């Protein structure tokens, strides 16, 4: 298929809020990582942030008309994995090599896609793997070029 500008524009027009939020989220995430590494001085505030976010979401859930929440082991497992991933990322930002962390983060979507393909018994095209490989190679080249 390749890159189809008219299809991209059509997608943007069909749900501009989603794309705007994703775009803003990318900048917020970059700002968070930069500010945290520079100003945190080794202190980790992510636990407080996650707890306040959880409290806010629980209050919203209680205050609105929602179907009952069904807890399951897969949901609990994913929740724990997500919490540990954020904790590990924050420790990496505070105490690790940020350039190496950024380069390694490009492998996450590739691993996620591979795991999803296995779990869903889906096949990913050769062009997907070529693109994923180029993104990973590019991130490693950027890391290599910026290391001290």
C-alpha positions, -999 to 999 in steps of 0.1 A, spaced: 0 0 0 27 25 9 22 60 23 -12 74 12 -14 112 20 -51 113 11 -58 84 35 -39 101 63 -58 134 58 -91 114 58 -82 98 91 -72 131 106 -105 147 95 -126 117 108 -112 120 144 -91 151 149 -94 149 187 -77 115 189 -48 127 167 -45 160 186 -44 142 220 -18 117 207 3 146 194 1 166 226 7 134 246 40 128 228 52 163 237 40 159 273 58 126 276 90 141 262 87 171 285 81 148 315 112 127 308 133 157 302 121 176 333 123 145 355 158 137 346 169 174 351 151 185 382 141 155 402 175 151 418 170 114 423 137 117 440 109 96 426 74 112 425 58 87 402 42 67 430 23 98 442 13 106 406 0 71 399 -19 70 433 -35 104 426 -44 93 390 -60 61 404 -79 81 430 -92 105 404 -103 77 380 -120 57 409 -139 89 419 -150 94 383 -160 57 381 -181 60 413 -196 93 403 -208 83 369 -233 57 357 -211 27 347 -217 -10 345 -201 -30 373 -164 -36 370 -154 -72 365 -120 -81 378 -101 -110 363 -66 -124 365 -56 -112 331 -67 -77 340 -48 -78 373 -17 -92 356 -17 -64 330 -23 -38 357 7 -50 377 29 -53 345 19 -17 336 27 -4 370 61 -21 371 69 -8 336 62 28 346 83 23 378 112 8 358 110 36 333 111 63 360 141 46 377 158 45 343 151 82 338 164 91 372 194 69 376 202 54 342 217 63 308 189 83 293 203 80 257 204 42 260 170 41 276 155 62 247 172 39 222 159 7 239 124 21 241 121 18 203 122 -20 208 91 -19 230 65 -15 202 83 -43 182 81 -67 211 45 -57 218 35 -63 182 53 -96 182 36 -107 214 2 -95 202 7 -114 169 14 -146 188 -15 -142 212 -39 -133 185 -26 -158 160 -21 -130 135 6 -126 110 26 -94 106 37 -85 70 73 -85 58 70 -47 53 60 -43 90 91 -62 101 113 -42 77 99 -9 91 103 -21 127 139 -31 120 147 2 104 132 21 134 153 0 158 184 3 138 179 41 135 175 44 173 207 24 179 225 46 154 213 77 172 223 63 205 258 54 192 262 89 177 252 107 210 271 85 235 300 101 253 
